[in-house]
Amino acid sequence: MSGGLRLLPWSTPEGKPCYLSTGSDHSRLSLLADDVEATQLDSGEQVLAGAKAVLADHAAGEDAVRFALTRASESLTEVLRIAYSRGARIHPHDC
């Protein structure tokens, strides 16, 4: 990272975004953020598979659908935060 702030993949207890200011993509906190992002993306894949299974089950009740949608919206929030963070770190010369 060459200057600027990195949006981290977690929020404050109040739900506000957290940012990291460092001159290196290899700082401990930056590497931890990379690991958390990878875990969130893996979890999102599992949530998506589960949501698809619930939607394909015509016998699934309202509680199952509500649970699947709640988890899917949480995962989408995490994935969007990762996308914004990574997009903000793309430099024009990298494209």
C-alpha positions as CSV (number, residue, x, y, z in Angstrom):
1,M,0.0,0.0,0.0
2,S,1.4,3.4,-0.9
3,G,-0.3,5.8,1.5
4,G,-4.0,6.1,2.1
5,L,-6.2,4.1,4.4
6,R,-7.2,0.5,4.1
7,L,-10.8,-0.3,5.0
8,L,-10.6,-3.3,7.4
9,P,-12.9,-6.3,7.2
10,W,-14.5,-5.5,10.6
11,S,-16.3,-2.7,12.3
12,T,-16.2,-1.0,15.7
13,P,-18.7,-2.3,18.3
14,E,-20.9,0.7,17.2
15,G,-20.8,-0.6,13.6
16,K,-18.5,2.1,12.3
17,P,-15.8,1.2,9.7
18,C,-12.2,0.6,10.8
19,Y,-9.3,1.8,8.8
20,L,-5.6,1.0,8.8
21,S,-2.9,3.5,8.0
22,T,0.4,1.8,7.2
23,G,3.1,2.0,4.7
24,S,3.2,-1.7,4.1
25,D,0.8,-4.5,2.9
26,H,2.9,-6.8,5.1
27,S,2.3,-5.3,8.5
28,R,0.9,-7.7,11.1
29,L,-2.5,-6.0,11.1
30,S,-2.6,-5.9,7.3
31,L,-1.8,-9.6,7.1
32,L,-4.5,-10.3,9.8
33,A,-7.0,-8.4,7.7
34,D,-6.0,-10.5,4.7
35,D,-6.7,-13.7,6.7
36,V,-10.0,-12.4,7.9
37,E,-11.1,-11.5,4.4
38,A,-10.2,-15.0,3.2
39,T,-12.2,-16.5,6.0
40,Q,-15.2,-14.2,5.2
41,L,-15.0,-15.2,1.5
42,D,-14.9,-18.9,2.4
43,S,-17.8,-18.4,4.8
44,G,-19.7,-16.6,2.1
45,E,-19.4,-19.5,-0.3
46,Q,-20.8,-21.8,2.4
47,V,-23.7,-19.5,3.2
48,L,-24.5,-19.2,-0.5
49,A,-24.6,-23.0,-0.9
50,G,-26.8,-23.3,2.2
51,A,-29.2,-20.5,0.9
52,K,-29.4,-22.2,-2.5
53,A,-30.3,-25.5,-0.8
54,V,-33.0,-23.8,1.3
55,L,-34.5,-22.1,-1.7
56,A,-34.5,-25.4,-3.7
57,D,-36.4,-27.1,-0.8
58,H,-40.1,-26.3,-1.4
59,A,-40.9,-27.7,2.0
60,A,-38.5,-25.2,3.7
61,G,-40.5,-23.1,6.2
62,E,-40.4,-19.4,6.8
63,D,-37.9,-19.8,9.7
64,A,-35.4,-21.6,7.4
65,V,-35.8,-19.0,4.6
66,R,-35.5,-16.1,7.0
67,F,-32.4,-17.7,8.5
68,A,-30.8,-18.2,5.1
69,L,-31.6,-14.7,4.0
70,T,-30.2,-13.2,7.2
71,R,-26.9,-15.1,6.8
72,A,-26.8,-14.3,3.1
73,S,-27.3,-10.5,3.8
74,E,-24.5,-10.7,6.4
75,S,-22.2,-12.4,4.0
76,L,-23.0,-9.9,1.2
77,T,-22.2,-7.0,3.6
78,E,-18.8,-8.6,4.3
79,V,-18.1,-9.3,0.6
80,L,-19.0,-5.8,-0.4
81,R,-16.7,-4.4,2.3
82,I,-13.9,-6.5,0.9
83,A,-14.6,-5.4,-2.6
84,Y,-14.6,-1.7,-1.6
85,S,-11.4,-2.2,0.4
86,R,-9.6,-4.0,-2.5
87,G,-10.9,-1.6,-5.1
88,A,-9.6,1.4,-3.1
89,R,-6.2,-0.2,-3.1
90,I,-5.9,-0.7,-6.8
91,H,-3.5,1.8,-8.3
92,P,-4.1,3.0,-11.9
93,H,-0.8,1.6,-13.0
94,D,-1.9,-1.9,-11.8
95,C,-4.8,-2.0,-14.2
